[in-house]
Amino acid sequence: MQKINVGGSGLMASPIVWGVMRIPQLSDQEALTMLETAYEHGINYFDNADIYGDGASEIKFGNALKASHIDRDQVLVQTKVGIGKKMYDFSKEHIIEGVEASLNRLQLDHVDTLLLHRPDPLMEPDEIAEAFLKLQNSGKVRQFGVSNFNPGQVDLLQQAVPQALIANQLQFSLMHTGMIDAGVHTNMQDAHSIHHDGGLLEYSRLTNMTIQAWSPYQYGMFEGVFIDNPKFPELNAALQSVAKAHDTNVNAIASAWLLRIPASMQVVVGTMNPGRLAQICEADKVTLTRREWYDLYLAAGNDLP
């Protein structure tokens, strides 16, 4: 699988990321099979968070990595911290303690990337900078980023931390296209013209931040998947048509649609089915034409002025 330079950091990562939020539902052997399937198909980037399964996801993933024959130096492990009990917490103490707890569960001495998970209105950038510096100097974290931040929040944090913020993990899919819609409907007065995120797509390109698209096959807020869903016949017919033209499958096409966007993109996939993961990885071999990309965008219920 081709690799991208995440945020210009030098971390060479697969554009497909395996997100392990739901890994606790697997047996130890099933988790190992998923990990090895991902690696065999070219995935070298793995996304965790301390709150996934209340820590159980990191434990299960750490056990699988240890049981595998995969060299730790050949993979990139990411985790996220910052969500407490019914609150967000970007205090220096919480960030450092969260990383140390994650490393213990993962059975690792460092993570390659640490993301701050959902913006904390009470964040003190200078305090975060102290936490980042301590974690970097101790060798426990190589690179840093954010999740679900808008441009102003990124700028506020970036002016204090010396490390480049290399990634922003954001909800993005064929059925969640706000970052595109507002740009297409510039200078109009319809609902799609409203910037809900401050121009995140353009901002990410200007600042060379990699967008990590989460819920890439979901519609709404965890309402379900749109692929093979009878609620979306036009979109699924278009996906099938494009998949046939490229001799691949609809999961790969839905992923390739995101990867066709001329920005630094990764697709975070959460499937726990090795066969489906293998199908998704075929996206690496697909480059959609402009016509195909727009046909899918329109089939998802969007319009052009």
Solvent accessible surface area in square Angstrom, and as a share of the most:
residue,aa,sasa,rsa
1,M,60,0.27
2,Q,109,0.49
3,K,80,0.34
4,I,38,0.19
5,N,66,0.34
6,V,0,0.00
7,G,12,0.11
8,G,45,0.43
9,S,32,0.21
10,G,47,0.45
11,L,4,0.02
12,M,97,0.43
13,A,0,0.00
14,S,0,0.00
15,P,4,0.02
16,I,0,0.00
17,V,0,0.00
18,W,0,0.00
19,G,6,0.06
20,V,0,0.00
21,M,81,0.36
22,R,107,0.39
23,I,0,0.00
24,P,49,0.31
25,Q,122,0.54
26,L,20,0.10
27,S,56,0.36
28,D,97,0.50
29,Q,116,0.51
30,E,89,0.40
31,A,1,0.00
32,L,29,0.14
33,T,53,0.31
34,M,3,0.01
35,L,0,0.00
36,E,49,0.22
37,T,18,0.10
38,A,0,0.00
39,Y,77,0.29
40,E,135,0.60
41,H,76,0.34
42,G,18,0.17
43,I,0,0.00
44,N,17,0.09
45,Y,0,0.00
46,F,0,0.00
47,D,2,0.01
48,N,0,0.00
49,A,0,0.00
50,D,19,0.10
51,I,70,0.35
52,Y,29,0.11
53,G,46,0.44
54,D,140,0.72
55,G,1,0.01
56,A,40,0.31
57,S,0,0.00
58,E,0,0.00
59,I,81,0.41
60,K,36,0.15
61,F,0,0.00
62,G,1,0.01
63,N,64,0.33
64,A,5,0.04
65,L,13,0.06
66,K,153,0.65
67,A,65,0.50
68,S,13,0.08
69,H,183,0.82
70,I,22,0.11
71,D,78,0.40
72,R,48,0.18
73,D,117,0.60
74,Q,102,0.46
75,V,2,0.01
76,L,16,0.08
77,V,1,0.00
78,Q,0,0.00
79,T,0,0.00
80,K,0,0.00
81,V,0,0.00
82,G,0,0.00
83,I,32,0.16
84,G,23,0.22
85,K,192,0.81
86,K,213,0.90
87,M,111,0.49
88,Y,85,0.32
89,D,30,0.16
90,F,3,0.01
91,S,36,0.23
92,K,66,0.28
93,E,119,0.53
94,H,46,0.20
95,I,0,0.00
96,I,15,0.08
97,E,97,0.44
98,G,10,0.10
99,V,0,0.00
100,E,74,0.33
101,A,40,0.31
102,S,0,0.00
103,L,13,0.06
104,N,119,0.61
105,R,56,0.20
106,L,1,0.01
107,Q,78,0.35
108,L,29,0.14
109,D,113,0.58
110,H,35,0.16
111,V,0,0.00
112,D,2,0.01
113,T,0,0.00
114,L,0,0.00
115,L,0,0.00
116,L,0,0.00
117,H,15,0.07
118,R,68,0.25
119,P,28,0.18
120,D,11,0.06
121,P,123,0.77
122,L,149,0.74
123,M,21,0.09
124,E,105,0.47
125,P,20,0.12
126,D,103,0.53
127,E,58,0.26
128,I,0,0.00
129,A,14,0.11
130,E,91,0.41
131,A,0,0.00
132,F,0,0.00
133,L,83,0.41
134,K,113,0.48
135,L,2,0.01
136,Q,69,0.31
137,N,113,0.58
138,S,62,0.40
139,G,43,0.41
140,K,58,0.25
141,V,2,0.01
142,R,111,0.41
143,Q,42,0.19
144,F,0,0.00
145,G,0,0.00
146,V,0,0.00
147,S,1,0.01
148,N,29,0.15
149,F,2,0.01
150,N,56,0.29
151,P,16,0.10
152,G,46,0.45
153,Q,51,0.23
154,V,4,0.02
155,D,74,0.38
156,L,87,0.43
157,L,0,0.00
158,Q,60,0.27
159,Q,126,0.56
160,A,24,0.18
161,V,6,0.03
162,P,98,0.62
163,Q,16,0.07
164,A,64,0.50
165,L,7,0.03
166,I,2,0.01
167,A,0,0.00
168,N,1,0.00
169,Q,6,0.02
170,L,11,0.05
171,Q,20,0.09
172,F,0,0.00
173,S,0,0.00
174,L,1,0.01
175,M,49,0.22
176,H,73,0.32
177,T,9,0.05
178,G,34,0.33
179,M,17,0.07
180,I,14,0.07
181,D,12,0.06
182,A,3,0.02
183,G,31,0.30
184,V,50,0.29
185,H,2,0.01
186,T,93,0.54
187,N,152,0.78
188,M,80,0.36
189,Q,185,0.82
190,D,55,0.28
191,A,76,0.59
192,H,66,0.29
193,S,21,0.14
194,I,97,0.49
195,H,99,0.44
196,H,154,0.69
197,D,30,0.15
198,G,54,0.52
199,G,13,0.13
200,L,9,0.04
201,L,19,0.10
202,E,80,0.36
203,Y,33,0.13
204,S,1,0.01
205,R,128,0.47
206,L,155,0.77
207,T,62,0.36
208,N,79,0.41
209,M,7,0.03
210,T,0,0.00
211,I,0,0.00
212,Q,0,0.00
213,A,0,0.00
214,W,34,0.12
215,S,17,0.11
216,P,5,0.03
217,Y,12,0.04
218,Q,33,0.15
219,Y,24,0.09
220,G,29,0.28
221,M,109,0.49
222,F,119,0.49
223,E,117,0.52
224,G,23,0.22
225,V,64,0.37
226,F,0,0.00
227,I,13,0.07
228,D,101,0.53
229,N,26,0.14
230,P,124,0.78
231,K,138,0.59
232,F,39,0.16
233,P,93,0.58
234,E,117,0.53
235,L,1,0.01
236,N,18,0.09
237,A,64,0.49
238,A,20,0.16
239,L,0,0.00
240,Q,95,0.42
241,S,70,0.45
242,V,11,0.07
243,A,3,0.02
244,K,174,0.74
245,A,77,0.60
246,H,56,0.25
247,D,134,0.69
248,T,30,0.17
249,N,26,0.13
250,V,14,0.08
251,N,12,0.06
252,A,0,0.00
253,I,0,0.00
254,A,1,0.01
255,S,0,0.00
256,A,2,0.02
257,W,0,0.00
258,L,0,0.00
259,L,43,0.22
260,R,73,0.27
261,I,10,0.05
262,P,86,0.54
263,A,24,0.19
264,S,29,0.19
265,M,6,0.03
266,Q,0,0.00
267,V,0,0.00
268,V,12,0.07
269,V,0,0.00
270,G,24,0.23
271,T,10,0.06
272,M,23,0.10
273,N,81,0.42
274,P,54,0.34
275,G,42,0.41
276,R,66,0.24
277,L,0,0.00
278,A,26,0.20
279,Q,73,0.32
280,I,0,0.00
281,C,7,0.04
282,E,63,0.28
283,A,2,0.02
284,D,29,0.15
285,K,171,0.72
286,V,18,0.11
287,T,103,0.60
288,L,2,0.01
289,T,72,0.42
290,R,173,0.63
291,R,147,0.54
292,E,29,0.13
293,W,31,0.11
294,Y,77,0.29
295,D,59,0.31
296,L,0,0.00
297,Y,1,0.00
298,L,61,0.30
299,A,12,0.09
300,A,17,0.13
301,G,66,0.63
302,N,20,0.10
303,D,71,0.37
304,L,81,0.40
305,P,101,0.64
